[in-house]
Amino acid sequence: MQLPELLRILFNLLKPSSHLLIVWVVGLLLFVANRRRMALRCLVIGLLLLLIYTLPPLPRFLMGRLESTYPPFSVVLLGEAVAPSDSFTQAASDSLFVLVLGAGADYDPALPPGQLLSSTQMVRLAEGIWVARLMPEAVLVTSAYFEHSPHSQAELTRRAAKGLGYTDRPIQVLEQPKTTCEEARAFVDAHGRGTRVLIVTSAAHMRRAMALFTTFGAENMAAPCDFKVKYNPLRPFRWSDALPSWKHIDWLDELMKEELAIFYKSC
């Protein structure tokens, strides 16, 4: 077994959802072995972890901190888009690309491309189209391989973009990458080191994506989207906001994966 495979197993074991499963399985085995007191302790520990992982404070704090690493590319105020004004976006002499990273798809020949992309991928695509339209010189690029389909995820995303009305400019595709690391490598191989690229991906994934593209030599800028943590100062507090939710465990699993991958600097 290669080192990356061992690390992948380790990452999965360190996920909060795995903590719960391990504690409850150990408790069940202790109960079967007639170690009732130890089994009860495992049950209590599992319940405490379940509350910590599903109640809002910890997941919202940790996910919000990760998502705030890079601000949104543009700020929308009173219906007017205010784009950043810096040398990155103003220099029109060099090529500028808007790269939408892959986030999953399915395949059904009876459905149009827009219905085959994951909800996360559709959010990324919408952000990518919007950002690309802010800069007429930008070239939109879609990315990612898809094993169980006659079309790559990049191609399905390209077709979905056409279906959303992005028909006035060509769209490039990177059809082979399977991971963010491979996406960064493929982009730099295709366009060269120092190429300006606006990376469109989920806010929780942006920190790792930016680090990988920088490692391969791209001159990149963040266009995060798909923010999970949102604060609405105009909506009054409701008790339902303080209730446990399974989505918080998913947040913590994703956060653990991102943090461990950043720490290991894994591709």
Buried (B, 14 or more C-beta within 10 A) or exposed (E): EEEEEEBBEEBEEBBBBBBBEEBBEBBEEBBEEEBEEBBEBBBEBBEEBBEBBBBBEBBBEBBBEBBEBBEBBBEEEEEEEEEBEEEEBEEEEEEBBBBBBBBEBBBEEEEEBBEBBBEBBBBBBBBBBBBBBBBEBBBBBBBBBBEEBEBBBBBBBBBBBEEBEBEEEEBBBBBBBEBBBBBBBBBBEEBEEEBBBBBBBBBBBBBBBBBBBEBBEBBBBBBBBBBBBEEEEEEEEEEEEEEBBEEBBBBBBBBBBBBBBBEEEBB
